[in-house]
């Protein structure tokens, strides 16, 4: 069996961390490296481990045309076409077929119960080969439930499983119990915010599922990278003041609420939506209905959203829920004030203390009033200490501590 290693640059395995501690070997595993918030955070964390002098590796379990890439030369990137290899075993193909024809129609979204069995076996074989080549892995970090599902039969005491969003599993109790046992039971879980942790505790208790550990470790903010990228030339930027939001155009992000509140606010600044998704036609139609189409800019997906954040008068978040809301600290790192609706998850992990005034109730009227108030007067300064908790070295040190 052949494995494809896409190694960018490998670090000296005997190197020591900047803190003076012995260098550790870390492996971060993600479902893919397509453009997305969870994927960006995985890359940022891999970069952070390398910056601290650790032997940092990043594994994608599928291939995409234009994958996100780490910025640190010390991060080694690998690709494992997990589903392909699992199917080639024959057993994996049969298990997937059973799950697709029987389990999925009965349980809904249960395909992983079949595919994850052989997926975990294939991953273990890949890890064995990886360690024969690079040395033993000290910290193994799986990010996102979609990643857990692909390899759920794999278990290892060195592994931790990062939950990026609030836990919302539906269906009958026995289905949720089965999902909990496969994905979360007796595993070391990491929540990206206290809001996510609270949802996990509530759900797992109801499902009679007990993790080996559960702790909160926030996502790192790549300050140096953001400050460099936000100064890059972007010819499409509006020349007049504008409000911006950056997110996929999907129902969970509720840009419809933002457009309705914007129309109600009566402010003169344009509103820019950076991102793309299935909701775009509906949002464009809504802008027409509200009579604001000429003041709404649909900028589409941007590989570098930071110039759009940095030049904006205000950044607005209107989501129904957010695991953490990394775009909030990215906007603040760009020096741009933020405004967010109150929603379940982790926005208050960022908007606390002096920033609590940046949170408004999740309603059209409250968001409209918040935007009107926020754009009055000059653009206020952003204090660097507001983002201290998200310094990459602090996040790395928390991952390296025992669970």
For each residue, the residues with C-beta under 8 A, 3 or more apart:
1: 85 125
2:
3: 80 126 129
4: 79 80 81
5: 78 79 133
6: 77 78 79
7: 10 76 77 78
8: 69 70 73 75 76 77
9: 73 74 75 76
10: 7 55 76 134
11: 15 50 54 55 56 74 76
12: 15 55
13: 23 25 55 134 135
14: 23
15: 11 12 23 53 55
16: 20 21 22 23 53
17: 20 21 22 23 24 52 53 54
18: 51 52 53 393
19: 52 53 393 397
20: 16 17
21: 16 17 24
22: 16 17
23: 13 14 15 16 17 53 54 55
24: 17 21 54 55 138 139 400
25: 13 54 55 57 134 135 136 137 138 139
26: 46 49 54 55 56 57 137 138 139 140 141 399
27: 57 58 59 127 130 137 139 140 141
28: 42 45 46 49 56 57 58 59 141 143
29: 59 61 123 140 141 142 143 147 151
30: 33 38 39 42 58 59 60 61 142 143 144 147
31: 60 61 62 144 146 147 150
32: 39 60 61 62 63 64 67
33: 30 39 42 43 58 60 64 67 68 69 77
34: 39 64 67 68
35: 39 40 66 68 301 303
36: 39 40 248
37: 40 41 164 326 327
38: 30 41 42 143 144 164
39: 30 32 33 34 35 36 42 43 68
40: 35 36 37 43 44 68 326
41: 37 38 44 45 143 164 219 220 326
42: 28 30 33 38 39 45 46 58 143
43: 33 39 40 46 47 58 68 69 70 71
44: 40 41 47 48 219 220 221 222 225 392
45: 28 41 42 48 49 141 143 219 220 395 396 399
46: 26 28 42 43 49 50 56 57 58 70 72 75
47: 43 44 50 51 56 70 71 72 75 222 225 392
48: 44 45 51 52 220 222 392 393 395 396
49: 26 28 45 46 52 54 56 75 396
50: 11 46 47 53 54 56 70 72 73 74 75
51: 18 47 48 72 74 392 393 396
52: 17 18 19 48 49 392 393 396
53: 15 16 17 18 19 23 50
54: 11 17 23 24 25 26 49 50 396
55: 10 11 12 13 15 23 24 25 26 74 76 134 135
56: 11 26 28 46 47 49 50 70 72 74 75 76
57: 25 26 27 28 46 75 76 77 78 130 134 137
58: 27 28 30 33 42 43 46 70 75 76 77 78
59: 27 28 29 30 77 78 79 80
60: 30 31 32 33 63 64 67 77 78 79 80
61: 29 30 31 32 80 81 82 123 147 150 151
62: 31 32 79 81 82 83
63: 32 60 67 79 81
64: 32 33 34 60 67
65:
66: 35
67: 32 33 34 60 63 64 77
68: 33 34 35 39 40 43
69: 8 33 43 77
70: 8 43 46 47 50 56 58 75 77
71: 43 47 222 225
72: 46 47 50 51 56 75
73: 8 9 50
74: 9 11 50 51 55 56
75: 8 9 46 47 49 50 56 57 58 70 72
76: 7 8 9 10 11 55 56 57 58 134
77: 6 7 8 33 57 58 59 60 67 69 70
78: 5 6 7 57 58 59 60 130
79: 4 5 6 59 60 62 63
80: 3 4 59 60 61 85 122 123 126
81: 4 61 62 63 84 85
82: 61 62 85 86 119 122 123 150 151
83: 62 86 87 115 119 150
84: 81 87 88
85: 1 80 81 82 88 89 92 122
86: 82 83 89 92 93 96 115 118 119 121 122
87: 83 84 92 93 96
88: 84 85 92 93
89: 85 86 92 93 118 121 122
90: 93 94
91: 94 95 118
92: 85 86 87 88 89 95 96 115 117 118 119 121 122
93: 86 87 88 89 90 96 97
94: 90 91 97 98
95: 91 92 98 99 114 115 117 118
96: 86 87 92 93 99 100 111 114 115 118
97: 93 94 100 101 114
98: 94 95 101 102 103 114
99: 95 96 102 103 104 110 111 112 113 114 115
100: 96 97 103 104 111 114
101: 97 98 104 105
102: 98 99 105 106
103: 98 99 100 106 107 110 111 113 114
104: 99 100 101 107 108 109 110 111
105: 101 102 108
106: 102 103 110
107: 103 104 110 113 171 175 178
108: 104 105 171
109: 104 112
110: 99 103 104 106 107 113 175
111: 96 99 100 103 104 114 115
112: 99 109 115 116 149 150 152 182
113: 99 103 107 110 116 117 178 182
114: 95 96 97 98 99 100 103 111 117
115: 83 86 92 95 96 99 111 112 118 119 149 150
116: 112 113 119 120 149 150 151 152 153 182
117: 92 95 113 114 120 121 152 153
118: 86 89 91 92 95 96 115 121 122 153
119: 82 83 86 92 115 116 122 123 150 151 152 153 154
120: 116 117 123 124 151 152 153 154 155
121: 86 89 92 117 118 124 125 153 154
122: 80 82 85 86 89 92 118 119 125 126
123: 29 61 80 82 119 120 126 127 150 151 154
124: 120 121 127 128 154
125: 1 121 122 128 129
126: 3 80 122 123 129 130
127: 27 123 124 130 131 137
128: 124 125 131 132
129: 3 125 126 132 133
130: 27 57 78 126 127 133 134 137
131: 127 128 134 135 136 137
132: 128 129
133: 5 129 130
134: 10 13 25 55 57 76 130 131
135: 13 25 55 131
136: 25 131
137: 25 26 27 57 127 130 131 140 158
138: 24 25 26 158
139: 24 25 26 27 158 160 399 400
140: 26 27 29 137 156 158 159 160
141: 26 27 28 29 45 159 160 162 190 399
142: 29 30 147 148 151 159 160 161 162
143: 28 29 30 38 41 42 45 147 162 164
144: 30 31 38 147 148 162 164
145: 148 149 163 164 165 183
146: 31 149 150
147: 29 30 31 61 142 143 144 150 151
148: 142 144 145 151 152 161 183
149: 112 115 116 145 146 152 183
150: 31 61 82 83 112 115 116 119 123 146 147
151: 29 61 82 116 119 120 123 142 147 148 154
152: 112 116 117 119 120 148 149 182 183
153: 116 117 118 119 120 121
154: 119 120 121 123 124 151 159
155: 120 159 186 187
156: 140 159
157: 188
158: 137 138 139 140
159: 140 141 142 154 155 156 187 188
160: 139 140 141 142 187 188 189 190 399 403
161: 142 148 183 184 187 188 189 190
162: 141 142 143 144 189 190 191 192 217
163: 145 167 189 190 191 192 196 200 323
164: 37 38 41 143 144 145 192 196 323 324
165: 145 196 321 322 323 345
166: 195 196 199 321 323 344 345
167: 163 196 199 200 202 203 204
168: 199
169: 176 179 180 203 207
170: 176
171: 107 108 175 176
172: 175 176
173: 176 177 206 207
174: 177 178
175: 107 110 171 172 178 179
176: 169 170 171 172 173 179 180 203 206 207
177: 173 174 180 181 207 208 209
178: 107 113 174 175 181 182
179: 169 175 176 182 183 207
180: 169 176 177 183 184 185 203 204 207 208 209
181: 177 178 184 185 209
182: 112 113 116 152 178 179 185
183: 145 148 149 152 161 179 180 187
184: 161 180 181 187 189 200 204 209 211
185: 180 181 182 209 210 211
186: 155 210 211 212
187: 155 159 160 161 183 184 211 212
188: 157 159 160 161 211 212 213 403
189: 160 161 162 163 184 200 211 212 213 214 215
190: 141 160 161 162 163 214 215 216 217 399
191: 162 163 194 196 197 200 214 215 216 217
192: 162 163 164 196 216 217 218 219 323 324 346
193: 196 197 216 218 323 324 345 346 349
194: 191 197 198 216 346 348 349
195: 166 198 199 323 344 345 346 347 348 349
196: 163 164 165 166 167 191 192 193 199 200 216 323 324 345 346
197: 191 193 194 200 201 214 215 216
198: 194 195 201 202
199: 166 167 168 195 196 202 203 344
200: 163 167 184 189 191 196 197 203 204 211 214
201: 197 198 204 205 214
202: 167 198 199 205 206
203: 167 169 176 180 199 200 206 207
204: 167 180 184 200 201 207 209 210 211
205: 201 202 208
206: 173 176 202 203
207: 169 173 176 177 179 180 203 204
208: 177 180 205
209: 177 180 181 184 185 204
210: 185 186 204
211: 184 185 186 187 188 189 200 204 214
212: 186 187 188 189 403
213: 188 189 403
214: 189 190 191 197 200 201 211
215: 189 190 191 197 398 403
216: 190 191 192 193 194 196 197
217: 162 190 191 192 395 398 399
218: 192 193 324 346 349 389 390 395
219: 41 44 45 192 324 326 390 395
220: 41 44 45 48 390 391 392 395 396
221: 44 226 326 329 330 333 387 390 391 392
222: 44 47 48 71 225 226 392
223: 226 227 333 387 391 392
224: 227 228
225: 44 47 71 222 228 229
226: 221 222 223 229 230 306 330 333 334
227: 223 224 230 231 333
228: 224 225 231 232
229: 225 226 232 304 306 307
230: 226 227 306 307 309 310 334
231: 227 228 307 310
232: 228 229 304 306 307
233: 307
234: 237 304 307 308
235:
236: 299
237: 234 307 308 311
238: 242 270 272 297 311
239:
240: 269 270
241: 269 270 313 375
242: 238 269 270 271 272 297 311 312 313
243: 262 267 269 270 271 272 312 313 314 315 316 371 375
244: 271 272 273 274 308 309 312 314 315 316 336
245: 253 255 258 271 272 273 274 275 315 316 317 318 327
246: 274 275 305 308 309 315 327 330 331
247: 250 253 255 274 275 317 319 327
248: 36 253 275 276 277
249: 253 255 273 275 276 277 278 279 280 283
250: 247 253 277 278 279
251: 254 279 320
252: 319 320 321
253: 245 247 248 249 250 275 279 318 319 320
254: 251 257 258 318 319 320 341
255: 245 247 249 258 259 273 279 283 318
256: 259 260 279 282 283 286
257: 254 260 261 318 341 362 364 367
258: 245 254 255 261 262 271 273 316 318 367
259: 255 256 262 263 271 283 286 287 290 292 296
260: 256 257 263 264 286 290 364
261: 257 258 264 265 318 364 365 367 368 371
262: 243 258 259 265 267 271 292 296 368 371
263: 259 260 290 291 292
264: 260 261 364 365 368
265: 261 262 368 369 371 372
266: 372
267: 243 262 371 372 375
268:
269: 240 241 242 243 313 314 375
270: 238 240 241 242 243 295 296 297
271: 242 243 244 245 258 259 262 292 295 296 297 316
272: 238 242 243 244 245 296 297 299 308 312
273: 244 245 249 255 258 283 296 297 298 299
274: 244 245 246 247 299 300 301 302 305 308
275: 245 246 247 248 249 253 299 300 301 302
276: 248 249 280 300 301
277: 248 249 250 280
278: 249 250
279: 249 250 251 253 255 256 282 283
280: 249 276 277 283 284 298
281: 284 285
282: 256 279 285 286
283: 249 255 256 259 273 279 280 286 287 298
284: 280 281 287 288 293 298
285: 281 282 288 289
286: 256 259 260 282 283 289 290
287: 259 283 284 290 292 293 296
288: 284 285 291 293
289: 285 286
290: 259 260 263 286 287 293
291: 263 288
292: 259 262 263 271 287 295 296
293: 284 287 288 290 296
294:
295: 270 271 292
296: 259 262 270 271 272 273 287 292 293
297: 238 242 270 271 272 273
298: 273 280 283 284
299: 236 272 273 274 275 302 308
300: 274 275 276
301: 35 274 275 276
302: 274 275 299 305 308
303: 35
304: 229 232 234 307
305: 246 274 302 308 309 330
306: 226 229 230 232 309 310 330 334
307: 229 230 231 232 233 234 237 304 310 311
308: 234 237 244 246 272 274 299 302 305 311 312
309: 230 244 246 305 306 312 315 330 331 334 336
310: 230 231 306 307 334 335 336
311: 237 238 242 307 308
312: 242 243 244 272 308 309 315 331 336
313: 241 242 243 269 336 337 375 379
314: 243 244 269 336 337 338 339 371 374 375
315: 243 244 245 246 309 312 327 328 331 336 337 338 339
316: 243 244 245 258 271 338 339 340 367 371
317: 245 247 322 325 327 328 338 339 340 341 347
318: 245 253 254 255 257 258 261 340 341 367
319: 247 252 253 254 322 325 341 343
320: 251 252 253 254 343 362
321: 165 166 252 343 344 345
322: 165 317 319 325 343 344 345 346 347
323: 163 164 165 166 192 193 195 196 345 346
324: 164 192 193 196 218 219 345 346 347 349 350
325: 317 319 322 328 329 340 345 346 347 349 350
326: 37 40 41 219 221 329 330
327: 37 245 246 247 315 317 330 331
328: 315 317 325 331 332 338 340 347 350 351
329: 221 325 326 332 333 350 387 390
330: 221 226 246 305 306 309 326 327 333 334
331: 246 309 312 315 327 328 334 336 338
332: 328 329 335 336 338 350 382 386 387
333: 221 223 226 227 329 330 387
334: 226 230 306 309 310 330 331
335: 310 332 381 382
336: 244 309 310 312 313 314 315 331 332 379 382
337: 313 314 315 358 374 379 380 382
338: 314 315 316 317 328 331 332 351 355 358
339: 314 315 316 317 358 360 367 370 371 374
340: 316 317 318 325 328 343 347 351 358 359 360
341: 254 257 317 318 319 359 360 361 362 363 366 367
342: 347 359 360 361 362
343: 319 320 321 322 340 347 362
344: 166 195 199 321 322
345: 165 166 193 195 196 321 322 323 324 325
346: 192 193 194 195 196 218 322 323 324 325 349 350
347: 195 317 322 324 325 328 340 342 343 350 351 359
348: 194 195 351 352 356 359
349: 193 194 195 218 324 325 346 352 389
350: 324 325 328 329 332 346 347 355 390
351: 328 338 340 347 348 355 356 358 359
352: 348 349 355 356
353: 356 386
354: 357 383 386
355: 338 350 351 352 358 359 386
356: 348 351 352 353 359
357: 354
358: 337 338 339 340 351 355
359: 340 341 342 347 348 351 355 356
360: 339 340 341 342 366 367 369 370
361: 341 342 366
362: 257 320 341 342 343 366 367
363: 341 366 367
364: 257 260 261 264 367 368
365: 261 264 368 369
366: 341 360 361 362 363 369 370
367: 257 258 261 316 318 339 341 360 362 363 364 370 371
368: 261 262 264 265 364 365 371 372
369: 265 360 365 366 372 373
370: 339 360 366 367 373 374
371: 243 261 262 265 267 314 316 339 367 368 374 375
372: 265 266 267 368 369 375 376
373: 369 370 376
374: 314 337 339 370 371
375: 241 243 267 269 313 314 371 372
376: 372 373
377: 380
378:
379: 313 336 337
380: 337 377
381: 335
382: 332 335 336 337 386
383: 354 386
384: 387 388
385: 388
386: 332 353 354 355 382 383
387: 221 223 329 332 333 384 390 391
388: 384 385 391 394
389: 218 349 394
390: 218 219 220 221 329 350 387 394 395
391: 220 221 223 387 388 394 395
392: 44 47 48 51 52 220 221 222 223 395 396
393: 18 19 48 51 52 396 397
394: 388 389 390 391 397 398
395: 45 48 217 218 219 220 390 391 392 398 399
396: 45 48 49 51 52 54 220 392 393 399 400
397: 19 393 394 400 401
398: 215 217 394 395 401
399: 26 45 139 141 160 190 217 395 396
400: 24 139 396 397
401: 397 398
402:
403: 160 188 212 213 215
